[in-house]
Amino acid sequence: MRRILFGILAVVIVLGAAYFYMSNDNQKDKKVWDQLRNQLTAENIKEISLDNAVLETDEFTEVISLIRKSEFDKSNRVEHGPTPVSIITIVFVDGIKINVGYWGGTTFELSPEHIDIESQFLVTNDVLGDWINSTKR
């Protein structure tokens, strides 16, 4: 009987730990990032601008590719970062807009509210940061 109780307790602890791990902000926002990354295609996006300057076709394609290659860093649901140095605005064909705030260096902040109203997270991408710094208008 004692072994059964210890077995049940162990299962409850493992399931509880798994639940808390899967429901934390980082895990939620990783799923949102994966979903957003799948939406970032040339067919789904009408326009991309950097600090209100609309990108040309070759830059447009390059930026989509670079953003898709960004790596998830961490959730930022509770905190707010510094004021962005630059803002990439992505306008989808259906009119949804997403701002990608560039903090400098390699860090970008996204808030895809159309997927999850509470989602806010950071991604990193060295090449995208370099591209923004080289094309400052």
N, CA, C and O atoms as CSV, one atom per row, in Angstrom:
chain,resi,resn,atom,element,x,y,z
A,1,MET,N,N,0.821,-1.193,0.000
A,1,MET,CA,C,0.000,0.000,0.000
A,1,MET,C,C,0.866,1.258,0.000
A,1,MET,O,O,0.557,2.236,-0.681
A,2,ARG,N,N,1.944,1.221,0.765
A,2,ARG,CA,C,2.830,2.366,0.867
A,2,ARG,C,C,3.490,2.668,-0.482
A,2,ARG,O,O,3.666,3.831,-0.844
A,3,ARG,N,N,3.853,1.613,-1.223
A,3,ARG,CA,C,4.483,1.784,-2.529
A,3,ARG,C,C,3.517,2.430,-3.516
A,3,ARG,O,O,3.915,3.247,-4.346
A,4,ILE,N,N,2.266,2.061,-3.419
A,4,ILE,CA,C,1.260,2.641,-4.310
A,4,ILE,C,C,1.106,4.136,-4.028
A,4,ILE,O,O,1.048,4.936,-4.962
A,5,LEU,N,N,1.040,4.522,-2.749
A,5,LEU,CA,C,0.926,5.930,-2.383
A,5,LEU,C,C,2.138,6.729,-2.850
A,5,LEU,O,O,1.989,7.839,-3.363
A,6,PHE,N,N,3.345,6.171,-2.676
A,6,PHE,CA,C,4.556,6.849,-3.156
A,6,PHE,C,C,4.531,6.968,-4.682
A,6,PHE,O,O,4.953,7.987,-5.228
A,7,GLY,N,N,4.051,5.957,-5.356
A,7,GLY,CA,C,3.934,5.995,-6.813
A,7,GLY,C,C,2.973,7.071,-7.277
A,7,GLY,O,O,3.261,7.822,-8.209
A,8,ILE,N,N,1.829,7.137,-6.617
A,8,ILE,CA,C,0.829,8.153,-6.960
A,8,ILE,C,C,1.378,9.547,-6.670
A,8,ILE,O,O,1.198,10.460,-7.476
A,9,LEU,N,N,2.035,9.718,-5.546
A,9,LEU,CA,C,2.628,11.006,-5.188
A,9,LEU,C,C,3.686,11.414,-6.205
A,9,LEU,O,O,3.752,12.579,-6.598
A,10,ALA,N,N,4.501,10.476,-6.627
A,10,ALA,CA,C,5.538,10.771,-7.626
A,10,ALA,C,C,4.907,11.208,-8.954
A,10,ALA,O,O,5.382,12.151,-9.587
A,11,VAL,N,N,3.848,10.529,-9.368
A,11,VAL,CA,C,3.167,10.889,-10.616
A,11,VAL,C,C,2.566,12.286,-10.504
A,11,VAL,O,O,2.679,13.085,-11.433
A,12,VAL,N,N,1.929,12.585,-9.374
A,12,VAL,CA,C,1.333,13.905,-9.165
A,12,VAL,C,C,2.403,14.989,-9.207
A,12,VAL,O,O,2.188,16.036,-9.818
A,13,ILE,N,N,3.539,14.764,-8.577
A,13,ILE,CA,C,4.629,15.744,-8.571
A,13,ILE,C,C,5.161,15.962,-9.984
A,13,ILE,O,O,5.372,17.102,-10.398
A,14,VAL,N,N,5.378,14.881,-10.725
A,14,VAL,CA,C,5.887,14.995,-12.098
A,14,VAL,C,C,4.889,15.738,-12.982
A,14,VAL,O,O,5.277,16.624,-13.743
A,15,LEU,N,N,3.619,15.388,-12.889
A,15,LEU,CA,C,2.599,16.067,-13.691
A,15,LEU,C,C,2.473,17.543,-13.308
A,15,LEU,O,O,2.300,18.400,-14.176
A,16,GLY,N,N,2.559,17.837,-12.015
A,16,GLY,CA,C,2.512,19.231,-11.563
A,16,GLY,C,C,3.691,20.029,-12.094
A,16,GLY,O,O,3.523,21.153,-12.567
A,17,ALA,N,N,4.875,19.454,-12.018
A,17,ALA,CA,C,6.069,20.139,-12.534
A,17,ALA,C,C,5.954,20.352,-14.041
A,17,ALA,O,O,6.306,21.421,-14.540
A,18,ALA,N,N,5.470,19.361,-14.763
A,18,ALA,CA,C,5.299,19.482,-16.217
A,18,ALA,C,C,4.288,20.577,-16.548
A,18,ALA,O,O,4.497,21.355,-17.480
A,19,TYR,N,N,3.204,20.639,-15.796
A,19,TYR,CA,C,2.194,21.676,-16.025
A,19,TYR,C,C,2.782,23.065,-15.823
A,19,TYR,O,O,2.592,23.944,-16.663
A,20,PHE,N,N,3.491,23.274,-14.723
A,20,PHE,CA,C,4.067,24.589,-14.457
A,20,PHE,C,C,5.125,24.957,-15.485
A,20,PHE,O,O,5.244,26.123,-15.858
A,21,TYR,N,N,5.890,23.985,-15.943
A,21,TYR,CA,C,6.900,24.246,-16.971
A,21,TYR,C,C,6.229,24.658,-18.279
A,21,TYR,O,O,6.645,25.630,-18.911
A,22,MET,N,N,5.206,23.934,-18.682
A,22,MET,CA,C,4.550,24.209,-19.962
A,22,MET,C,C,3.685,25.468,-19.930
A,22,MET,O,O,3.383,26.030,-20.983
A,23,SER,N,N,3.285,25.917,-18.753
A,23,SER,CA,C,2.421,27.091,-18.675
A,23,SER,C,C,3.176,28.356,-18.284
A,23,SER,O,O,2.547,29.389,-18.056
A,24,ASN,N,N,4.509,28.307,-18.199
A,24,ASN,CA,C,5.226,29.532,-17.858
A,24,ASN,C,C,5.308,30.442,-19.082
A,24,ASN,O,O,5.112,29.989,-20.210
A,25,ASP,N,N,5.593,31.706,-18.863
A,25,ASP,CA,C,5.578,32.699,-19.932
A,25,ASP,C,C,6.543,32.357,-21.065
A,25,ASP,O,O,6.198,32.535,-22.233
A,26,ASN,N,N,7.740,31.871,-20.748
A,26,ASN,CA,C,8.692,31.528,-21.809
A,26,ASN,C,C,8.126,30.474,-22.746
A,26,ASN,O,O,8.251,30.602,-23.964
A,27,GLN,N,N,7.509,29.442,-22.201
A,27,GLN,CA,C,6.950,28.389,-23.039
A,27,GLN,C,C,5.772,28.910,-23.873
A,27,GLN,O,O,5.638,28.560,-25.046
A,28,LYS,N,N,4.930,29.738,-23.271
A,28,LYS,CA,C,3.808,30.318,-24.012
A,28,LYS,C,C,4.318,31.167,-25.167
A,28,LYS,O,O,3.828,31.059,-26.291
A,29,ASP,N,N,5.307,32.013,-24.884
A,29,ASP,CA,C,5.801,32.920,-25.919
A,29,ASP,C,C,6.629,32.201,-26.982
A,29,ASP,O,O,6.674,32.651,-28.127
A,30,LYS,N,N,7.282,31.099,-26.630
A,30,LYS,CA,C,7.968,30.307,-27.662
A,30,LYS,C,C,6.956,29.784,-28.675
A,30,LYS,O,O,7.225,29.775,-29.876
A,31,LYS,N,N,5.798,29.352,-28.196
A,31,LYS,CA,C,4.749,28.869,-29.098
A,31,LYS,C,C,4.224,30.007,-29.973
A,31,LYS,O,O,3.980,29.817,-31.164
A,32,VAL,N,N,4.052,31.185,-29.382
A,32,VAL,CA,C,3.592,32.341,-30.151
A,32,VAL,C,C,4.631,32.696,-31.218
A,32,VAL,O,O,4.271,32.990,-32.358
A,33,TRP,N,N,5.921,32.672,-30.853
A,33,TRP,CA,C,6.990,32.978,-31.803
A,33,TRP,C,C,6.984,31.973,-32.960
A,33,TRP,O,O,7.137,32.361,-34.118
A,34,ASP,N,N,6.812,30.704,-32.655
A,34,ASP,CA,C,6.760,29.688,-33.714
A,34,ASP,C,C,5.583,29.947,-34.659
A,34,ASP,O,O,5.718,29.819,-35.876
A,35,GLN,N,N,4.447,30.305,-34.100
A,35,GLN,CA,C,3.267,30.587,-34.914
A,35,GLN,C,C,3.494,31.839,-35.764
A,35,GLN,O,O,3.167,31.850,-36.951
A,36,LEU,N,N,4.049,32.884,-35.166
A,36,LEU,CA,C,4.319,34.121,-35.909
A,36,LEU,C,C,5.345,33.867,-37.005
A,36,LEU,O,O,5.183,34.352,-38.125
A,37,ARG,N,N,6.382,33.128,-36.705
A,37,ARG,CA,C,7.427,32.833,-37.687
A,37,ARG,C,C,6.817,32.161,-38.924
A,37,ARG,O,O,7.220,32.448,-40.051
A,38,ASN,N,N,5.851,31.273,-38.710
A,38,ASN,CA,C,5.187,30.615,-39.833
A,38,ASN,C,C,4.344,31.589,-40.656
A,38,ASN,O,O,4.132,31.367,-41.848
A,39,GLN,N,N,3.866,32.658,-40.034
A,39,GLN,CA,C,3.051,33.655,-40.736
A,39,GLN,C,C,3.907,34.633,-41.543
A,39,GLN,O,O,3.401,35.306,-42.441
A,40,LEU,N,N,5.195,34.710,-41.227
A,40,LEU,CA,C,6.079,35.677,-41.877
A,40,LEU,C,C,6.565,35.151,-43.226
A,40,LEU,O,O,7.681,34.647,-43.356
A,41,THR,N,N,5.702,35.283,-44.211
A,41,THR,CA,C,6.048,34.884,-45.573
A,41,THR,C,C,5.722,36.045,-46.510
A,41,THR,O,O,4.887,36.892,-46.193
A,42,ALA,N,N,6.378,36.077,-47.651
A,42,ALA,CA,C,6.151,37.151,-48.619
A,42,ALA,C,C,4.687,37.196,-49.063
A,42,ALA,O,O,4.164,38.267,-49.373
A,43,GLU,N,N,4.030,36.039,-49.092
A,43,GLU,CA,C,2.629,35.994,-49.511
A,43,GLU,C,C,1.694,36.612,-48.477
A,43,GLU,O,O,0.642,37.141,-48.834
A,44,ASN,N,N,2.065,36.551,-47.202
A,44,ASN,CA,C,1.208,37.059,-46.125
A,44,ASN,C,C,1.452,38.519,-45.779
A,44,ASN,O,O,0.642,39.138,-45.090
A,45,ILE,N,N,2.565,39.074,-46.253
A,45,ILE,CA,C,2.944,40.426,-45.841
A,45,ILE,C,C,2.782,41.398,-47.007
A,45,ILE,O,O,3.266,41.158,-48.113
A,46,LYS,N,N,2.090,42.498,-46.729
A,46,LYS,CA,C,1.857,43.522,-47.744
A,46,LYS,C,C,3.002,44.525,-47.786
A,46,LYS,O,O,3.409,44.972,-48.858
A,47,GLU,N,N,3.527,44.880,-46.588
A,47,GLU,CA,C,4.508,45.962,-46.541
A,47,GLU,C,C,5.362,45.839,-45.287
A,47,GLU,O,O,4.892,45.406,-44.235
A,48,ILE,N,N,6.620,46.227,-45.420
A,48,ILE,CA,C,7.521,46.321,-44.272
A,48,ILE,C,C,8.187,47.685,-44.340
A,48,ILE,O,O,8.639,48.122,-45.399
A,49,SER,N,N,8.240,48.343,-43.200
A,49,SER,CA,C,8.921,49.638,-43.163
A,49,SER,C,C,9.897,49.664,-41.991
A,49,SER,O,O,9.704,48.996,-40.974
A,50,LEU,N,N,10.931,50.445,-42.167
A,50,LEU,CA,C,11.922,50.685,-41.113
A,50,LEU,C,C,11.845,52.155,-40.775
A,50,LEU,O,O,12.156,53.007,-41.607
A,51,ASP,N,N,11.434,52.455,-39.566
A,51,ASP,CA,C,11.257,53.839,-39.118
A,51,ASP,C,C,10.432,54.642,-40.116
A,51,ASP,O,O,10.810,55.747,-40.507
A,52,ASN,N,N,9.305,54.075,-40.519
A,52,ASN,CA,C,8.313,54.680,-41.421
A,52,ASN,C,C,8.752,54.809,-42.869
A,52,ASN,O,O,8.023,55.403,-43.663
A,53,ALA,N,N,9.908,54.283,-43.252
A,53,ALA,CA,C,10.346,54.279,-44.647
A,53,ALA,C,C,10.073,52.882,-45.215
A,53,ALA,O,O,10.654,51.897,-44.762
A,54,VAL,N,N,9.193,52.808,-46.200
A,54,VAL,CA,C,8.805,51.528,-46.789
A,54,VAL,C,C,9.998,50.918,-47.518
A,54,VAL,O,O,10.707,51.593,-48.264
A,55,LEU,N,N,10.200,49.618,-47.279
A,55,LEU,CA,C,11.330,48.921,-47.889
A,55,LEU,C,C,11.026,48.538,-49.334
A,55,LEU,O,O,9.884,48.252,-49.694
A,56,GLU,N,N,12.065,48.542,-50.143
A,56,GLU,CA,C,11.961,48.095,-51.537
A,56,GLU,C,C,11.866,46.580,-51.565
A,56,GLU,O,O,12.062,45.927,-50.540
A,57,THR,N,N,11.570,46.021,-52.717
A,57,THR,CA,C,11.336,44.585,-52.859
A,57,THR,C,C,12.504,43.731,-52.374
A,57,THR,O,O,12.286,42.756,-51.655
A,58,ASP,N,N,13.739,44.073,-52.749
A,58,ASP,CA,C,14.883,43.246,-52.338
A,58,ASP,C,C,15.120,43.326,-50.835
A,58,ASP,O,O,15.440,42.316,-50.208
A,59,GLU,N,N,14.966,44.512,-50.249
A,59,GLU,CA,C,15.107,44.667,-48.800
A,59,GLU,C,C,13.973,43.948,-48.077
A,59,GLU,O,O,14.188,43.314,-47.044
A,60,PHE,N,N,12.769,44.052,-48.625
A,60,PHE,CA,C,11.575,43.417,-48.080
A,60,PHE,C,C,11.818,41.918,-47.896
A,60,PHE,O,O,11.581,41.369,-46.821
A,61,THR,N,N,12.293,41.268,-48.958
A,61,THR,CA,C,12.558,39.830,-48.919
A,61,THR,C,C,13.661,39.504,-47.928
A,61,THR,O,O,13.566,38.517,-47.198
A,62,GLU,N,N,14.702,40.320,-47.894
A,62,GLU,CA,C,15.824,40.093,-46.982
A,62,GLU,C,C,15.381,40.209,-45.522
A,62,GLU,O,O,15.765,39.386,-44.691
A,63,VAL,N,N,14.585,41.216,-45.212
A,63,VAL,CA,C,14.138,41.427,-43.834
A,63,VAL,C,C,13.234,40.289,-43.370
A,63,VAL,O,O,13.346,39.838,-42.230
A,64,ILE,N,N,12.342,39.821,-44.237
A,64,ILE,CA,C,11.497,38.681,-43.871
A,64,ILE,C,C,12.372,37.486,-43.513
A,64,ILE,O,O,12.159,36.825,-42.496
A,65,SER,N,N,13.347,37.223,-44.353
A,65,SER,CA,C,14.246,36.090,-44.114
A,65,SER,C,C,15.017,36.256,-42.807
A,65,SER,O,O,15.152,35.303,-42.039
A,66,LEU,N,N,15.520,37.458,-42.555
A,66,LEU,CA,C,16.302,37.691,-41.334
A,66,LEU,C,C,15.444,37.576,-40.077
A,66,LEU,O,O,15.876,36.993,-39.082
A,67,ILE,N,N,14.242,38.125,-40.116
A,67,ILE,CA,C,13.372,38.038,-38.936
A,67,ILE,C,C,13.033,36.582,-38.651
A,67,ILE,O,O,13.043,36.157,-37.496
A,68,ARG,N,N,12.732,35.814,-39.697
A,68,ARG,CA,C,12.405,34.394,-39.513
A,68,ARG,C,C,13.567,33.614,-38.898
A,68,ARG,O,O,13.347,32.620,-38.206
A,69,LYS,N,N,14.789,34.053,-39.143
A,69,LYS,CA,C,15.972,33.367,-38.621
A,69,LYS,C,C,16.321,33.791,-37.190
A,69,LYS,O,O,17.244,33.241,-36.589
A,70,SER,N,N,15.597,34.755,-36.650
A,70,SER,CA,C,15.863,35.212,-35.290
A,70,SER,C,C,15.612,34.087,-34.301
A,70,SER,O,O,14.764,33.222,-34.519
A,71,GLU,N,N,16.359,34.115,-33.218
A,71,GLU,CA,C,16.242,33.100,-32.165
A,71,GLU,C,C,15.456,33.667,-30.986
A,71,GLU,O,O,15.682,34.801,-30.563
A,72,PHE,N,N,14.546,32.876,-30.471
A,72,PHE,CA,C,13.791,33.266,-29.284
A,72,PHE,C,C,14.759,33.437,-28.123
A,72,PHE,O,O,15.600,32.570,-27.884
A,73,ASP,N,N,14.649,34.547,-27.400
A,73,ASP,CA,C,15.513,34.793,-26.245
A,73,ASP,C,C,14.748,34.536,-24.952
A,73,ASP,O,O,15.077,33.616,-24.203
A,74,LYS,N,N,13.730,35.345,-24.693
A,74,LYS,CA,C,12.947,35.157,-23.465
A,74,LYS,C,C,11.661,35.954,-23.535
A,74,LYS,O,O,11.511,36.878,-24.334
A,75,SER,N,N,10.747,35.569,-22.679
A,75,SER,CA,C,9.488,36.285,-22.550
A,75,SER,C,C,9.749,37.617,-21.862
A,75,SER,O,O,10.653,37.744,-21.037
A,76,ASN,N,N,8.943,38.598,-22.217
A,76,ASN,CA,C,9.067,39.917,-21.623
A,76,ASN,C,C,7.672,40.453,-21.319
A,76,ASN,O,O,7.408,41.647,-21.455
A,77,ARG,N,N,6.779,39.541,-20.902
A,77,ARG,CA,C,5.384,39.908,-20.682
A,77,ARG,C,C,5.205,40.923,-19.568
A,77,ARG,O,O,4.349,41.801,-19.674
A,78,VAL,N,N,5.966,40.829,-18.532
A,78,VAL,CA,C,5.775,41.679,-17.368
A,78,VAL,C,C,6.582,42.970,-17.482
A,78,VAL,O,O,6.117,44.043,-17.099
A,79,GLU,N,N,7.765,42.853,-17.998
A,79,GLU,CA,C,8.669,44.003,-18.039
A,79,GLU,C,C,8.513,44.766,-19.349
A,79,GLU,O,O,7.931,44.269,-20.314
A,80,HIS,N,N,9.035,45.956,-19.360
A,80,HIS,CA,C,9.103,46.747,-20.581
A,80,HIS,C,C,10.555,47.127,-20.771
A,80,HIS,O,O,11.241,47.515,-19.826
A,81,GLY,N,N,11.009,47.010,-21.990
A,81,GLY,CA,C,12.404,47.304,-22.272
A,81,GLY,C,C,12.605,48.782,-22.526
A,81,GLY,O,O,11.696,49.590,-22.337
A,82,PRO,N,N,13.796,49.123,-22.954
A,82,PRO,CA,C,14.084,50.519,-23.263
A,82,PRO,C,C,13.322,50.960,-24.516
A,82,PRO,O,O,12.764,50.136,-25.240
A,83,THR,N,N,13.311,52.244,-24.751
A,83,THR,CA,C,12.706,52.768,-25.969
A,83,THR,C,C,13.490,52.227,-27.162
A,83,THR,O,O,14.720,52.271,-27.162
A,84,PRO,N,N,12.796,51.720,-28.172
A,84,PRO,CA,C,13.510,51.162,-29.318
A,84,PRO,C,C,14.331,52.213,-30.055
A,84,PRO,O,O,13.941,53.377,-30.154
A,85,VAL,N,N,15.467,51.777,-30.563
A,85,VAL,CA,C,16.324,52.636,-31.382
A,85,VAL,C,C,15.682,52.802,-32.758
A,85,VAL,O,O,15.709,53.886,-33.342
A,86,SER,N,N,15.110,51.722,-33.261
A,86,SER,CA,C,14.409,51.704,-34.545
A,86,SER,C,C,13.210,50.779,-34.434
A,86,SER,O,O,13.141,49.923,-33.552
A,87,ILE,N,N,12.272,50.970,-35.347
A,87,ILE,CA,C,11.089,50.114,-35.359
A,87,ILE,C,C,10.849,49.606,-36.778
A,87,ILE,O,O,10.761,50.374,-37.735
A,88,ILE,N,N,10.748,48.280,-36.874
A,88,ILE,CA,C,10.341,47.656,-38.125
A,88,ILE,C,C,8.838,47.405,-37.992
A,88,ILE,O,O,8.394,46.758,-37.043
A,89,THR,N,N,8.066,47.914,-38.936
A,89,THR,CA,C,6.622,47.690,-38.932
A,89,THR,C,C,6.283,46.714,-40.045
A,89,THR,O,O,6.626,46.931,-41.208
A,90,ILE,N,N,5.610,45.646,-39.676
A,90,ILE,CA,C,5.184,44.633,-40.633
A,90,ILE,C,C,3.674,44.746,-40.772
A,90,ILE,O,O,2.941,44.668,-39.786
A,91,VAL,N,N,3.217,44.931,-42.007
A,91,VAL,CA,C,1.785,45.015,-42.279
A,91,VAL,C,C,1.404,43.775,-43.080
A,91,VAL,O,O,1.884,43.563,-44.194
A,92,PHE,N,N,0.533,42.965,-42.493
A,92,PHE,CA,C,0.069,41.757,-43.168
A,92,PHE,C,C,-1.009,42.109,-44.188
A,92,PHE,O,O,-1.601,43.187,-44.134
A,93,VAL,N,N,-1.250,41.206,-45.100
A,93,VAL,CA,C,-2.251,41.397,-46.148
A,93,VAL,C,C,-3.627,41.674,-45.552
A,93,VAL,O,O,-4.408,42.440,-46.117
A,94,ASP,N,N,-3.925,41.049,-44.409
A,94,ASP,CA,C,-5.234,41.256,-43.775
A,94,ASP,C,C,-5.305,42.514,-42.915
A,94,ASP,O,O,-6.301,42.731,-42.225
A,95,GLY,N,N,-4.256,43.351,-42.946
A,95,GLY,CA,C,-4.256,44.628,-42.237
A,95,GLY,C,C,-3.647,44.600,-40.848
A,95,GLY,O,O,-3.454,45.657,-40.247
A,96,ILE,N,N,-3.339,43.431,-40.324
A,96,ILE,CA,C,-2.718,43.337,-39.002
A,96,ILE,C,C,-1.320,43.939,-39.065
A,96,ILE,O,O,-0.567,43.690,-40.007
A,97,LYS,N,N,-0.983,44.733,-38.056
A,97,LYS,CA,C,0.344,45.342,-37.975
A,97,LYS,C,C,1.082,44.816,-36.756
A,97,LYS,O,O,0.502,44.631,-35.686
A,98,ILE,N,N,2.370,44.580,-36.941
A,98,ILE,CA,C,3.236,44.185,-35.835
A,98,ILE,C,C,4.452,45.091,-35.865
A,98,ILE,O,O,5.052,45.313,-36.917
A,99,ASN,N,N,4.805,45.608,-34.711
A,99,ASN,CA,C,6.026,46.391,-34.601
A,99,ASN,C,C,7.117,45.526,-33.987
A,99,ASN,O,O,6.903,44.832,-32.993
A,100,VAL,N,N,8.281,45.586,-34.599
A,100,VAL,CA,C,9.456,44.891,-34.092
A,100,VAL,C,C,10.396,45.981,-33.606
A,100,VAL,O,O,11.017,46.682,-34.405
A,101,GLY,N,N,10.496,46.120,-32.283
A,101,GLY,CA,C,11.347,47.156,-31.710
A,101,GLY,C,C,12.790,46.691,-31.633
A,101,GLY,O,O,13.078,45.630,-31.079
A,102,TYR,N,N,13.695,47.484,-32.190
A,102,TYR,CA,C,15.127,47.167,-32.160
A,102,TYR,C,C,15.761,47.944,-31.015
A,102,TYR,O,O,15.755,49.175,-31.006
A,103,TRP,N,N,16.301,47.219,-30.062
A,103,TRP,CA,C,16.899,47.855,-28.887
A,103,TRP,C,C,18.361,48.195,-29.087
A,103,TRP,O,O,18.958,48.848,-28.230
A,104,GLY,N,N,18.947,47.780,-30.175
A,104,GLY,CA,C,20.380,47.963,-30.402
A,104,GLY,C,C,21.087,46.628,-30.231
A,104,GLY,O,O,20.556,45.719,-29.592
A,105,GLY,N,N,22.262,46.508,-30.789
A,105,GLY,CA,C,22.996,45.251,-30.694
A,105,GLY,C,C,22.288,44.152,-31.451
A,105,GLY,O,O,22.176,44.209,-32.676
A,106,THR,N,N,21.807,43.150,-30.732
A,106,THR,CA,C,21.170,41.999,-31.373
A,106,THR,C,C,19.746,41.759,-30.886
A,106,THR,O,O,19.144,40.752,-31.258
A,107,THR,N,N,19.189,42.643,-30.070
A,107,THR,CA,C,17.926,42.389,-29.373
A,107,THR,C,C,16.744,43.105,-30.017
A,107,THR,O,O,16.799,44.298,-30.315
A,108,PHE,N,N,15.669,42.335,-30.223
A,108,PHE,CA,C,14.437,42.840,-30.797
A,108,PHE,C,C,13.270,42.405,-29.916
A,108,PHE,O,O,13.290,41.323,-29.329
A,109,GLU,N,N,12.255,43.262,-29.831
A,109,GLU,CA,C,11.070,42.945,-29.030
A,109,GLU,C,C,9.842,42.893,-29.938
A,109,GLU,O,O,9.629,43.776,-30.769
A,110,LEU,N,N,9.052,41.859,-29.765
A,110,LEU,CA,C,7.826,41.689,-30.540
A,110,LEU,C,C,6.643,41.530,-29.609
A,110,LEU,O,O,6.763,41.003,-28.503
A,111,SER,N,N,5.492,41.998,-30.081
A,111,SER,CA,C,4.233,41.854,-29.349
A,111,SER,C,C,3.135,41.485,-30.335
A,111,SER,O,O,2.329,42.339,-30.702
A,112,PRO,N,N,3.088,40.231,-30.770
A,112,PRO,CA,C,2.063,39.838,-31.736
A,112,PRO,C,C,0.709,39.646,-31.067
A,112,PRO,O,O,0.299,38.523,-30.775
A,113,GLU,N,N,0.030,40.749,-30.831
A,113,GLU,CA,C,-1.238,40.730,-30.095
A,113,GLU,C,C,-2.328,39.973,-30.837
A,113,GLU,O,O,-3.288,39.519,-30.214
A,114,HIS,N,N,-2.205,39.828,-32.147
A,114,HIS,CA,C,-3.232,39.102,-32.903
A,114,HIS,C,C,-3.196,37.600,-32.593
A,114,HIS,O,O,-4.162,36.886,-32.863
A,115,ILE,N,N,-2.089,37.126,-32.031
A,115,ILE,CA,C,-1.978,35.720,-31.639
A,115,ILE,C,C,-2.305,35.558,-30.157
A,115,ILE,O,O,-3.089,34.690,-29.776
A,116,ASP,N,N,-1.692,36.408,-29.323
A,116,ASP,CA,C,-1.920,36.371,-27.879
A,116,ASP,C,C,-1.779,37.789,-27.356
A,116,ASP,O,O,-0.700,38.378,-27.427
A,117,ILE,N,N,-2.856,38.333,-26.836
A,117,ILE,CA,C,-2.894,39.731,-26.396
A,117,ILE,C,C,-1.831,40.037,-25.337
A,117,ILE,O,O,-1.366,41.174,-25.248
A,118,GLU,N,N,-1.442,39.046,-24.540
A,118,GLU,CA,C,-0.467,39.268,-23.474
A,118,GLU,C,C,0.967,38.987,-23.894
A,118,GLU,O,O,1.900,39.238,-23.130
A,119,SER,N,N,1.148,38.469,-25.097
A,119,SER,CA,C,2.479,38.048,-25.520
A,119,SER,C,C,3.391,39.237,-25.815
A,119,SER,O,O,3.015,40.182,-26.509
A,120,GLN,N,N,4.573,39.158,-25.275
A,120,GLN,CA,C,5.638,40.131,-25.538
A,120,GLN,C,C,6.933,39.404,-25.251
A,120,GLN,O,O,7.118,38.867,-24.159
A,121,PHE,N,N,7.830,39.382,-26.219
A,121,PHE,CA,C,9.048,38.599,-26.037
A,121,PHE,C,C,10.204,39.187,-26.827
A,121,PHE,O,O,10.028,40.039,-27.698
A,122,LEU,N,N,11.381,38.706,-26.495
A,122,LEU,CA,C,12.607,39.162,-27.141
A,122,LEU,C,C,13.152,38.071,-28.039
A,122,LEU,O,O,13.108,36.888,-27.701
A,123,VAL,N,N,13.665,38.482,-29.186
A,123,VAL,CA,C,14.398,37.588,-30.073
A,123,VAL,C,C,15.744,38.249,-30.345
A,123,VAL,O,O,15.901,39.458,-30.172
A,124,THR,N,N,16.701,37.454,-30.769
A,124,THR,CA,C,18.021,37.997,-31.093
A,124,THR,C,C,18.404,37.612,-32.513
A,124,THR,O,O,18.038,36.547,-33.009
A,125,ASN,N,N,19.154,38.511,-33.156
A,125,ASN,CA,C,19.646,38.249,-34.497
A,125,ASN,C,C,20.767,39.232,-34.804
A,125,ASN,O,O,20.517,40.421,-35.006
A,126,ASP,N,N,21.996,38.742,-34.841
A,126,ASP,CA,C,23.166,39.578,-35.129
A,126,ASP,C,C,23.074,40.213,-36.511
A,126,ASP,O,O,23.314,41.410,-36.671
A,127,VAL,N,N,22.728,39.411,-37.499
A,127,VAL,CA,C,22.723,39.881,-38.882
A,127,VAL,C,C,21.660,40.955,-39.098
A,127,VAL,O,O,21.908,41.939,-39.794
A,128,LEU,N,N,20.486,40.775,-38.511
A,128,LEU,CA,C,19.431,41.782,-38.638
A,128,LEU,C,C,19.851,43.084,-37.963
A,128,LEU,O,O,19.587,44.166,-38.487
A,129,GLY,N,N,20.500,42.989,-36.809
A,129,GLY,CA,C,21.014,44.188,-36.143
A,129,GLY,C,C,22.037,44.909,-37.007
A,129,GLY,O,O,22.004,46.134,-37.118
A,130,ASP,N,N,22.929,44.169,-37.607
A,130,ASP,CA,C,23.936,44.758,-38.509
A,130,ASP,C,C,23.253,45.423,-39.709
A,130,ASP,O,O,23.642,46.512,-40.130
A,131,TRP,N,N,22.226,44.750,-40.254
A,131,TRP,CA,C,21.519,45.291,-41.413
A,131,TRP,C,C,20.853,46.622,-41.058
A,131,TRP,O,O,20.932,47.583,-41.823
A,132,ILE,N,N,20.205,46.675,-39.908
A,132,ILE,CA,C,19.551,47.926,-39.498
A,132,ILE,C,C,20.586,49.035,-39.335
A,132,ILE,O,O,20.380,50.155,-39.804
A,133,ASN,N,N,21.689,48.728,-38.675
A,133,ASN,CA,C,22.722,49.752,-38.469
A,133,ASN,C,C,23.338,50.227,-39.783
A,133,ASN,O,O,23.743,51.385,-39.886
A,134,SER,N,N,23.416,49.355,-40.785
A,134,SER,CA,C,24.016,49.753,-42.061
A,134,SER,C,C,23.037,50.503,-42.965
A,134,SER,O,O,23.459,51.169,-43.911
A,135,THR,N,N,21.737,50.401,-42.686
A,135,THR,CA,C,20.741,51.062,-43.542
A,135,THR,C,C,20.031,52.198,-42.838
A,135,THR,O,O,18.966,52.622,-43.285
A,136,LYS,N,N,20.580,52.698,-41.765
A,136,LYS,CA,C,19.939,53.800,-41.050
A,136,LYS,C,C,19.641,54.929,-42.022
A,136,LYS,O,O,20.514,55.395,-42.754
A,137,ARG,N,N,18.388,55.352,-42.008
A,137,ARG,CA,C,17.965,56.410,-42.932
A,137,ARG,C,C,18.070,57.743,-42.254
A,137,ARG,O,O,17.760,58.770,-42.859
